[in-house]
Amino acid sequence: MLRLLLFFVPGVLLGQTLTWVIPERTRLLAGQRVDLILEARGFPLAAPLRITVNGEVWTSRFSAPEPVDLDCDGVADWRVRLNLTSFSGSTLLRAESGAAVTERKIEVIPLPADSKQKNIILFVGDGTGWAYRDAARIVAKSVPGPDGKPGLAEGFYRQLQNLDQMPVTGSVLTHSLRSLVPDSSSTASAWSTGNKTVDGASGVWPDGTDCHLAANFGPEGMPWAADNPRIETLWELLKRTRGYRTGVVTTAYVADATSAGEGSHTINRALSFEIARQYFENPLLEGKPSYDVLMGGGLEDFESGIRQDRRDLLSEFRARGYRVATTAKELRAIPANQPKILGLFRKPNKVATGPLGLNATANGNMDVAYDRLGLIRPGSEPLPEMGSWTDQPFLPEMTRRAIEALSSPDRKTPFVLLVEGASIDKQSHRNHAAGTIWDAIEFDQAVGVAREWISKRPDTLLLATADHDQTMSILGVADIGDADLQSREPIYEMVVESPIGRQRARVHADIVTNVRGPYNWSAREDPNSSGVPGPPRKKEQARALRGGFPDYQDANGDGYPENQEADGKGRLRIAVGFRTGEHAGSNVPVSAEGAGAWLFTGVMDQTDLMFKMAAALGDTRVEDELLRRIQANRRNPVTPGKAANGTPVRTQNRFGTR
């Protein structure tokens, strides 16, 4: 009987398998292009193959079988591929060879057409979960008003943030293809392509050759980084099919994960030289640039002296009509109607070509708002090392210039723009509360710039969300003077014995405002219910948390409190805690305003964001008018601190207005 089974179903018993390299839940917009790859394991190269799409034979459209070692197991396998194909309706892929059969369904969603094309502006606060929005509001909006009365009193705010003023808010699930807690690459791919992928990947799905890159992460491994199936992003689709202008603004280095997710395709986010090259000659845009406007840090990835291939991408961008700026002064000198801008405002103080030639030895993230404002860092946070890079624009100014440039050529061509507040996450990784919170304030001010612009442009959808959460919590209010807050001398050292070894923490007096995970901070003797008493309470813990509200001061009225005592005030500050220095798997907020905003309410998956943005390009006038009427109806209750008609929050922000 066993011999009969071997004869009739050899593909099943001899380990022969066919695999579509595409996730089980794949959704595409009509016309959105993807690479289709079929992997064959255990088959001879000459094995018969039949591929159908919705019953129609497509075998001849695919490449000839290519010998390849899948899974790095030394077995001779093969694959076939069909690059950059698209579908107009829901699709069933089927492949068969002998007894082996594999199928995969693709849901295809229409891309609506509207006679009046619309703009999309997507803000992403990296790591900006709910607590991060709250912390920014508490700090920025607790300052006294023009009458000297506190901005936060009796539990109410005099004025809420721009993010709070947006009329629609929902909640976004952020898990990646194989991980509960995602990274910034997989999340960027989710909202830009409408599909989940693995952490570290930008605009591609994983395949059976990824192990080769992992084993040979260097120039010899680059072919394996370029062979993954690509998924067209919304930025690329709208640019290719509808003539949209595209842009990305970030406070990170521009080849970082979030920026890369809209205009590059690689399985590993560390390949910053390759990502910058694709920005200039995007393979899905016939070798044309990914973005009309690109601003942030990361000059090193474009310079011939740093890049392994010695290409001078700055000169190449200039030759294509881009104005290049490396300081805020140079950016301000660019005319408002200049349609193409490359702004690179930071490079590491010490940087060289990485040892493998795939990236630089350091990344030129822009300095955080707290340091660019010249504020004094708390004692446990590092002093700035800006070097010669002292003239960096703020995110609101970059946002305004990007909108001007993208909308300038004829005032009719639509655009899609991503704006990222990147160091909210980067400072949270390091558990630096001041660096984190003031960047979240800067992010909200940038949202305010866009809100003011769209108030005159009803043809624009404005979104603000996060890629993932982090673990900061709001603990209360701490009473701490400048001397303790700014002291750089540790008051004691904590030593924690753990299964992974001894952990040491140098504790500063500012601990009352910034409680880090390893400190075993608790008001109880037995915080972990283990039966083993924790460390004795210190006097700092005894006075750490109290009732009342913060009394931050904003002497120059720029929207950024100085975090200093003034005239007997400014001692009461927010107290936060960081459980870890890593991402979290919890939901994040999304807020929406403008054309199609009503689509973004309730709980949704992160991949839904792309399809909802696409749906907003259709005719949403009836729903938009209903939402406007609800906002304007004076019979409806209005939250204290919220404008009755949702108008933008105006601040005296010298960095975002002319």
N, C-alpha and C positions, 0 to 999 in steps of 0.2 A: 504493500500500500504506500509506503514511504517513497519507493521508486516512482510510482505513478504520479505522486504529488510533485516530485522533482521534475518530472517530464512535462507536466501540464502547466505548472506555475513557477517556472524557474525565477522569474523576476521577483517573486515574493520571498522565496526561500533562500536565494543567493545574495540578498541584500542589495538588490538593484532598486534604486529610488530616483524619481524625478521630483524636482522641487522648484516651484515658482518663487523667485526671490522678491517677494512682495508680501506685506503683512496680511493677515486674514481679514482685518477690517480696513480696507483701503477705500478711500473716497477721493474722487477727483472732480474738478469743474469741467464742464464740456469744453474741449479744446486744450486743456492743461496737459502738457506733454510729460511723459515718463519714459525711462528705459525699462524694457522688459527683458529679464534674464531667466533662462531655464537651466538649472544645474542637474546634471545626470551623474549619479554615483554608481559605480560597479558595472557600467555598460561598456562594451567594446565601442571604439570610435565609429565603426561602420554600422552601428545598430540602427534599425529603421525608426523613424520619428515622424509623428503626425501632430501638428499643432492647429487647433481651430479657435476662432474667436466668434462667439455667438453662432457656432455651427459652420462658419465659413472657414475653409482651409487657408491658413496663413503660413504654412511651413516655409514656403519659398521666400517669404519676406524676411525671415530671420537669417542671421549669418550662418556660415558653415560651422559644424561642430569644431570647437577649439579645445585641444587637449589642455588640461589644467589639473593641478593637484589641489583638490578641495580638502579643507580641514587639516592640511599639513600632515596627512597620515601616510604619505608615500604611495598611495594608490592612484593609478591612472584614471582620472575622471575627465569629463568634458562639459562644455556649456555652449549654449547658443544665445544670441541676443538680438534685440530689435531696438535701436536707439530712437528716442524722441518721437514716440508715437502718441496719439491722442484718440479720444473716443467722444462720440456725440450722445451716447446713451449708455445705460447700465450694461455691463459687459461680463461674459463668462469666458475665461481663459481655460483651455483644456489641452493637455499634452499627453500622448501615449506612446509607449515603446514596448512591444511585447505585452506582457501582462501588467506592466506598471502604468498607472494612470494618475494624473494629478489635475485638480481643478482649482481655480481661484476666481471669486466674484469681485468685481469692481463696481461700486456704486458711483454713478456719474450724475452730477447735479448741474442743472442749467446755469449758465452765466447770463444773468438778465441784461437786456439792452435797454437803454433809456436815451431819448433824443438829446437830453442835456446831461453830459457826462459829469460825474461828481468827483470831488477830491476826498482822500482819506488821510488823516493824520493819526498815527498810532504812537502813543507814549508808553514806554515800558520803564518802570522803576525796577531796576534789577534787585531782586530779593525783597521787594517792597510789599510785604504782606500787610494785613490789617493793622498790626501793632505799629508798624513803621509809619503808616499814614497818621495814626493817632499821635505818635510821639512828635512828629513834625507840627501837627496842629497845636499840641499842648505848648510847645516851646514858642512857636511863632505867633500864636494868637492869644497868649496870656499877657502880652505886653500892654501897658496902659494906652488908652485911646487919647484923642486930642484934648479931652476934658480932664485927663489925669486919672480917670477911673480904670481899674484893672480890666483887661480884656476877657478874663475868665473869672467869674464870680457867681456864687450861689449855684454852681454846677452848670451854668450856661456861658456860651461864648458870645461876645459882642459881634464877632464876624468869623465865619467858618472859612476853610480853605477853598481854593478853586476846585479841588477834587471833590469836596463836599457839595459844592454848588451845582455840579453836573446833575441833570435831572433823572438819569437812569443808572442804576447800579445792579450788578449781578455778581456771581461767584464762580470761579473758574477752577476746574480740576486740572492738575498739572503733571500727573504721572507720565513717565516716558515709556518707550516700547518694552523695556525689560527692567524697569526700576521704579519703585514706589516714590523715591526722592530723585528728582531729575537734575540735570545740569542746564546751563544756559544755551548750549547748542541744540539739544533735543527740543527744548521748549521753543526756541526761535523757529526751528523747523516746523513745529506743530502749527503755530499761527501763520507762518508764511506759506506752507505747502498744503496744510489741511490734513497732514498725516503724522503719525508718531514714528520716531526713529530712536536709535540707541543714543545714550549719552556720548558726547564728543563728536557726533556726526552733524554735518550741515548740509541739508538738502539732498541727502542720499539715504538709501537703506543699507543695512549690513548684508554681506554676502559670504560665501564659503571661502574666500581668499583673504579675509581680514587677518587671519592668523599669520600670513606671510609678512604683512606690514608690522605686526606686533613683534615678530621674531627678527625683523630686519629694518628697524626704524632708522632709516638713513636714506641716502640717495638711491641705494639699490632697492629699497622698498617702495619708492615712489610709484612705480607702475601699479602696485596693489592699492595705493591710495586713490588712484584715478579710475579704477575699473568698477566701482560700485554703481548700482542703478540710481540715476538722478531723477529728482522730482522737480518740476518747474515751480518756482515761487509765484505768488500773486504779483509781486513787483515785476518779475520778468514777463509773466503772462500779459499784464496790462500794458507794459511797454512794447512788447512784441506785436500784440493784436490790436491795440487801441491807441497807440501813440502816447501813452502816459509818460510824464516826466517822473523821475524817481529820485528819492533822496534818503540819506541816513545821517543822523547827528548823534554823537555819543560823547560821553566824558571818558570812556575807555580808549585804548588804542583801537584804531578803526578796523583792524583785522581780528578783533576779539569775537567771541562766540555770537553775541546778539547781532552785531552788525553783519557778520558773515552769513547769518541765516537767511538774509533776503537776497543775496547776490553772489553766492559762491556754492561750490559743491565739492565736499571732501569728507572722508570718513573720520578724519582726525583734526580737531580744532587747533592743534599746535602748529599746523603747517602754515604759518602766517605769511611766509614769502609767496607761497602758492595762492593763498587767498587774495593777497594784494594784487598778484598778477591777474587773477580772474576778474577782479574789479575793473581792470583796464581792458581786458579782452575776454568777456564773458562767453563761455562756450555755448550757452543757450541763447545768446543774442547775436549770433554770427560774428563773434569776435569784437563786438562793440562794448563800451563800458557799461557796467551794471547800474551806476548811479550818475545822475546829472549834478547832484550836490552830495559831497561827502565831507564831514567835519568831525574832528576828534583829535586824539593823540595818535602816536605810532608812526612818526616820521621815519623811524629806522627801517621799516619794512619797504620803503619806497626809494631809499638812497643806494646808489651804486656802490658806495664804499662799504656798505653793510651786507647787501644781498649777495648770495653765493654766485648768482648768474651775472652779477655786475650790471644789471639793467638799471638805468636811471629813469624810474617810473615818473618822477616829478617832471622831467623834460618831456616825456612821452605824453603825459596828461596835458601839459602846456601846448604841445603841438596839436592837440585835438580841441583846443579852444578853451581850456580850463584856466581860470585865474587861481593861482596858488597863493595861500596865505599861511604864515607860520607864527603870527602874533595877532593879538586883538587889534592893534593899530593897523596892520596890513588888511585885516578883514574889513574894518570900517572904511578903508580907502577904496574898497571895491564898489563900483556903482550898484545901486539897488536893482537895476535892470540887467545885471550880468547874469546870464542864464546857467553858467556852469562854474562851480566853485569846488576846489579841493583845499580844505583847511586842515593842516596838520600842526597842532599847537604844542606838542610835547615830544621829547625824545629823552631816553634815560641819560643821566649825567655821565654814566660809563656804560658803553655798549659796544659789542663787536658781533661778528658773525658767529652763530652758534657752532658747536663742535661738529655737528652733523650737516650743517649748511641748509637746514630746513627753516630756521627761524633765528631771531636775534637772541643774544644772551640775556636780554632784559626787555620788558615791554614799557612803552612810553605812555602809560595812562596819565591823563591830565590830573593835576593836583586837585584835592578836594576843596569844596567851597570854603570850609572853615579856614584853611590855610591861605587861600587866595584872598580872603577878606582880611587877613592879617590878625586874626583873633588868637588869643593865647591858649594853647592846647592844655587840657588837664594833665596832671603830672604823670599818669600812667600811659598816656598816648604819646607817640613819637613827635619830635619837632620836625617841621617841614624841611625838606632838602630840595628846594626848587632850582637851585643853581642859577643859570642864566635865563630860565624859563619863567620870568616874572610877569609877562604880559600875555596871560591866557584869557580868552573870552569866557564869560559865564554861559551856562546852558540857556537861559532866556534869550541872550543876545544871539547865540548860534541858531536858536529856533526861529527867531524873527528873521534873520538873514536867509535861512534856508527857505522859509515860506515866501519871502520876497523874490528870491531867485527862481524858485520852482513855478511861481505864478506870474512871472514877469514877461515872458516873451510876447504873448498876445492877450493875456488875461482870460483866455478861453481854453487853452490846452489843460486838461486835468492832470493832477499829480497824486502820488502816494508817497508819504513821508513817514519814516520811523525816527522817533526821538528817544534816546535812552539816557536815564540817569544811572550810570554804571557803578559808581563807587558807594552807593547805598549798600550794595552787596559786598564790595571789596573791603570796605571798612567794617562791615558786620562780621566778615570772616575773621578779622583781627580783634573783634570785640571792642572796637573803639566807638564809644557812644557819641561823642561830639562829632567826629568825622562822619558817622552814619547819619545822625539826625539833621545836621545842617545841609548835607547833600539832599536829604528828603525835602527840606524846605526849598532849596534851589529847584528841585524837580517840580514842586507845586507852582513856583513862580513861572517856570517855563510853560506849564499847562495854562497858566493865566494869559500868557502872550498869545497862545493859539486860540483860547476862548474869545479873547477880544477880537482877533482876526475873523473867526467864523461867525461872530455876531452880525457881521455885514455880508457873510457869504453862506446863505442857507443851502448851498449845493455841496456842503462839506460835512463829512462825518468825522467827529473827534472822539477817540477812545483813549483811555488811560488804564493800564493794568500793570501786572508784574509777571515775570517769567516763572518765579517760584518764590516760596517763602524762606525766611530765616528764623532764628529762634529767640530773637529779642522779645522780652516781656516788659510791661510797664508795672513797676512795683509800688510807686507812690511818689512822695515828695521828700526831698532831703534838705536839711538846713546845713549849708556848708559855705564858709567864707572863701574868698579868693586865695588866701594863704594856703589853706588845706587843699583846695581844688587844684592849684597850680604847682604844688610842691613836687619836685622830681626826686626827692629822697624817700626811699621805701621806709615804711614804719615797722614792718616786720616781714618775715618770709614764712610761707606755709609750705609744709612738706606733706604730701599725700602718698601713702604706700598703696599700690594697686597691683592687680594681676599682671599689668603690662609694664610694671616698674615704678620707680620713684618719680613723682611729679613735683616740681618746685614752682612756686608762684611768689613773685615779689609784690607785696601788697603796698599800695600807696594810700595816702589819706583821702584821695578822691573815690575810694571804694564805696563810699556812701551813695554815690550817684551812678556807679557802673559796677555791678556785681557780676563777676565772671564765674563760669561753671566750676572750675577746680577749687574755688574758695570755700566750699562747704558752708555756704552762708545760710544761716537759719536762726529763727528765734527760739527754736525748740532744742532740747538737749539730745533728742534722738530723731533727727530729721528723716532718716531712711528706714525707720521701723525695723532695724536689724537687731535691736537689743544692745548695740554697742554705742555708748554715748559719743556724741560728736565732740569737736574741739570746744573749749570754753569760749563763751561769748566775749568779744572784745568791746571796749567802750565805744568804738566806731559803730558797731552793730546796734548798740543800745539807742543811739540817736539817729539811726539811719532813716527810718521811715516815720512819717508823721502825717497828720491830717492837713487840710487846707489845700491851697493851690499855688503853683509857682508864681514868682513875681519877676520874670525876666524883664530886662530893659532894652529898648531899641532907640538909642540916643540919636542916631542919624536918620531914622525912619526909612531905612532901606529894606525892611522886611526880614532882616537877619539880626536877631538879638545878639548883643555883644558877649553874653555869658560872663559878665563881670558885675561886681557890686557898684552901685551908684546911688549916692544920697541916701544911704541906709537901706536900699532895696537891692534885689538881685541875689540874695542868699538862698532863697527857696527855689530849688531846681528839681527837675524831673529825675527820678531814680529808676533806672532800668536794669534788667538782668539778662545776661546771655547764657543760655544753657550749653551751647556748643559754638564752634566756629564754622559750622557747616550749614548746608541747606536743610529745609524741612519739606515734608510731603503734604502739608496742609493746603487748603484752598486759598486762592488769592482773589482780591477784588478786581472788578472791571467796571469802569464808569464810562458813560456815553452821553454825547450831546450832538445835536445837529441832525443831518439827514440820515434816517434809519436808526436813530439811537434806541428806539423802542425795542429793537431786536435783542438787546443785550441785557435783559432782565432774567432773574432766576439763576438756577445752577446750570452750568454748561461745561463741556469739555474744552480744553485749550484748542483742539483742532477745529472746534466750531467757530472760533473767531474768524478764520479765513472765509468760511462759507457765509457767515453773517455779514462780513465786510462786502463780500461779493453780492449778497442779496440786497444790501443797502444801495448798490449801484442802480437798482431798478427804480420803478416809480413808487416812491414812499410818501407822496404828497398828502394823501388822506390821513395816514397814521401820524405823520409829522405835525400836521395841523391840529389833530386831536390832542397830541402831547402838549403842543404850545398852548392850546386853550385851557387844558387842565392846569398848567403852570400859571396862567394869567387869571384864573378864576379866583377872585378875592374871597369867595365863600369857603374855599379850601384852606385848611390850617397850614400855617407856614412855620417851619422850625425856627426858633430863635437863632439869629446869626446867619440865616439864609435869606438871600435876596428874594423878594416875592416873585420876581420875574426871571430869576436865575442869572442876572447880569454878572459879568466877570468881576472878580475881586481886584480892585485897583490899589496898588501900592506904589510908593515912591521908589521905584526900582531903577537905579541909574544904570544897571547892567542889561536891562531888557528893552529899554525905550530910547528913542532919539531925542 
